[in-house]
């Protein structure tokens, strides 16, 4: 089947991508910034000896370069741009370098990594799965930087899909709330958005189903599609007011 690079493979959607892609017969390059957590992912797989670990911090200025150096000339059939995180709280109260780390990890790193690896993916007529979010569909008070990054991912990924229609299959995965550990990292209370939660396993399965159908914009599960419909039919002024009350610290 070939080799797939999964960024952010140490938990959440990353470990689900690893499980489900391994089951399809792929060899995996599992990226993360914490060796111990990556090892847990590797140990959870059925054939751990088939796969490799790559360490790099996408928030660091040389993070992408470090990852590419470890890849060497390895041929790829797939890239899953999954690494990312968000922060919750008043913009002015969260340290600016942390805000910039969100942009570097969630938006800049996928763009740079994809650009570097496209020649290999085109040779193999491979695929790219870009993990965006429904947070990119509307401005989010108290998660402003995360929403901006994911809006960028969605617009870039959809444009890229159109450009590469004849050579590389692109999936833009846009989930809503999911129990992945995101809330713990971001600081967002667990109670917010619980009704719309969809499991990580279902989210990843939906993206791989979209891949088999030739790619596209993938909103996984009826709960997330309902949330997207609400986003698209609610006037922005009203949406901002609702989200301000819903997300405020």
C-alpha positions in Angstrom: 0.0 0.0 0.0 2.9 2.4 0.7 4.0 4.8 3.4 1.9 7.5 5.0 3.1 10.3 7.3 0.8 11.3 10.1 1.6 14.5 12.0 0.4 14.8 15.6 0.1 11.1 15.9 0.5 10.9 19.7 -3.2 11.1 20.6 -6.7 12.1 19.6 -7.4 11.9 15.8 -3.7 11.0 15.3 -3.9 7.7 17.0 -7.2 6.9 15.2 -5.6 7.7 11.9 -2.8 5.3 12.8 -5.1 2.5 13.7 -7.3 2.8 10.7 -4.6 3.3 8.1 -2.6 0.4 9.5 -5.7 -1.8 9.2 -5.8 -0.8 5.5 -2.2 -2.0 5.1 -0.2 1.2 5.1 3.3 1.6 6.6 3.2 4.6 9.0 5.6 7.4 9.9 4.3 8.7 13.2 5.2 12.3 14.0 5.0 14.0 17.3 7.0 16.1 19.8 6.8 13.7 22.8 8.6 10.4 22.3 6.8 8.8 25.3 3.4 9.6 24.0 4.3 8.6 20.4 5.6 5.2 21.8 2.1 4.7 23.3 0.6 5.1 19.9 3.1 2.7 18.4 2.4 0.1 21.1 -1.3 0.4 20.4 -0.9 -0.8 16.8 -1.1 -4.3 15.7 2.2 -4.4 13.8 4.5 -1.8 15.6 7.7 -3.1 13.9 6.4 -1.9 10.6 6.3 1.7 11.6 8.7 4.5 12.6 8.6 7.5 15.0 9.7 11.0 14.0 10.2 13.8 16.6 9.8 17.5 15.7 8.0 20.5 17.3 5.9 22.2 14.6 5.7 25.4 16.7 9.5 25.8 16.5 11.0 27.8 13.6 12.9 24.8 12.3 10.2 22.2 13.1 9.2 21.4 9.5 12.9 21.4 8.4 13.7 18.9 11.2 10.9 16.6 10.2 11.9 16.7 6.5 15.5 15.9 7.4 14.3 12.8 9.2 12.2 11.8 6.3 15.2 11.9 3.9 14.2 10.6 0.5 11.5 8.3 1.7 8.7 7.9 -0.8 5.2 8.6 0.4 1.7 7.8 -0.8 -0.1 9.8 1.8 0.2 12.8 4.2 -2.2 13.4 7.1 -1.7 17.0 8.4 -3.2 16.4 11.8 -0.9 18.2 14.3 -2.6 21.1 15.9 -3.9 22.7 19.1 -5.9 25.7 20.3 -6.1 28.0 23.3 -9.2 29.3 25.0 -9.6 32.6 26.8 -9.4 36.3 26.2 -6.9 37.1 23.5 -5.3 39.9 25.5 -4.8 37.5 28.5 -3.1 34.7 26.6 0.7 35.1 26.0 1.4 36.2 22.4 4.0 33.6 21.6 1.5 30.9 22.5 -1.0 32.5 20.0 1.7 32.5 17.3 2.5 28.9 18.1 -1.1 28.0 17.2 -0.7 29.7 13.8 2.7 28.0 13.2 1.5 24.5 14.2 -2.1 24.6 12.8 -1.6 26.6 9.6 2.0 27.4 8.6 3.4 23.9 9.2 0.8 22.0 7.1 1.4 24.5 4.2 5.1 24.2 4.4 5.2 20.4 4.8 2.7 19.8 2.0 4.6 22.1 -0.4 7.8 20.2 0.3 6.3 16.7 -0.1 4.0 17.4 -3.1 6.6 16.1 -5.7 6.6 12.7 -3.9 2.9 12.6 -3.5 2.3 13.5 -7.2 4.7 10.7 -8.2 2.7 8.2 -6.3 -0.7 9.7 -7.2 -1.2 9.8 -3.4 -3.3 11.7 -1.0 -3.4 14.5 1.6 -5.8 14.7 4.4 -5.8 18.2 6.1 -7.5 18.2 9.5 -9.3 21.5 9.8 -12.3 22.2 12.0 -15.8 23.7 12.0 -14.1 26.4 14.1 -12.9 27.7 10.8 -16.4 28.3 9.6 -17.2 31.2 11.8 -15.2 33.7 14.0 -15.0 32.4 17.6 -14.6 34.9 20.4 -12.2 33.6 23.1 -10.8 31.2 20.5 -9.9 33.8 17.9 -6.5 32.5 16.9 -7.5 28.9 16.6 -10.6 29.8 14.5 -8.4 32.0 12.2 -5.8 29.2 11.8 -8.5 26.7 10.9 -10.2 29.1 8.5 -6.9 29.3 6.7 -6.5 25.6 6.6 -9.9 25.1 5.1 -9.5 27.7 2.4 -6.0 26.6 1.5 -6.9 22.9 1.5 -10.0 23.4 -0.7 -8.1 25.5 -3.2 -5.3 22.9 -3.2 -7.8 20.2 -3.8 -9.0 22.0 -6.9 -5.5 22.6 -8.2 -4.4 19.0 -7.7 -7.6 17.3 -8.9 -5.8 15.3 -11.6 -2.7 14.2 -9.5 -3.3 14.1 -5.7 -6.5 13.4 -3.8 -7.2 15.9 -1.1 -9.6 15.6 1.8 -10.4 18.7 4.0 -11.7 17.2 7.2 -13.8 19.7 9.3 -15.0 18.1 12.5 -16.8 19.8 15.4 -16.4 18.9 19.1 -14.8 15.5 19.7 -13.4 13.8 22.8 -9.7 14.0 21.7 -7.9 15.8 24.5 -8.3 19.1 22.7 -10.2 20.7 25.6 -7.6 19.7 28.1 -4.8 21.3 26.1 -6.9 24.4 25.2 -8.3 25.0 28.7 -11.9 25.0 27.5 -14.3 23.6 30.0 -15.7 20.1 29.1 -19.3 21.1 29.3 -19.2 23.5 26.3 -20.5 21.9 23.0 -21.1 18.4 24.4 -24.3 17.8 22.4 -22.4 17.9 19.1 -19.6 15.6 20.2 -18.7 12.8 17.7 -16.1 10.1 18.5 -12.6 10.3 17.0 -13.0 6.9 15.5 -16.1 8.1 13.5 -14.4 11.3 12.5 -11.4 9.5 11.0 -13.6 6.8 9.4 -15.6 9.5 7.6 -12.4 11.1 6.3 -11.1 7.8 4.9 -14.5 7.2 3.3 -14.3 10.6 1.7 -10.8 9.7 0.5 -12.1 6.5 -1.2 -14.7 8.6 -2.9 -12.1 10.9 -4.4 -11.7 13.5 -1.7 -13.6 16.6 -0.8 -14.8 18.7 2.1 -15.8 16.2 4.8 -18.0 17.1 7.8 -18.2 13.8 9.8 -21.4 12.6 11.3 -24.9 14.1 11.6 -24.2 16.1 14.7 -21.3 17.9 13.1 -23.3 18.4 9.9 -26.1 19.9 12.0 -23.7 22.3 13.7 -22.3 23.3 10.3 -25.9 24.0 9.0 -26.6 26.1 12.1 -23.3 28.0 11.4 -24.2 28.7 7.8 -27.8 29.8 8.4 -27.2 32.1 11.4 -26.4 35.7 10.7 -22.8 36.5 11.7 -23.8 39.2 14.2 -26.1 36.8 16.0 -23.6 34.0 15.8 -20.9 36.2 17.4 -23.2 37.1 20.2 -24.2 33.5 20.8 -20.6 32.3 20.8 -19.5 35.1 23.0 -22.0 34.0 25.7 -21.2 30.3 25.1 -17.4 30.5 25.2 -16.7 33.4 27.5 -14.4 32.5 30.5 
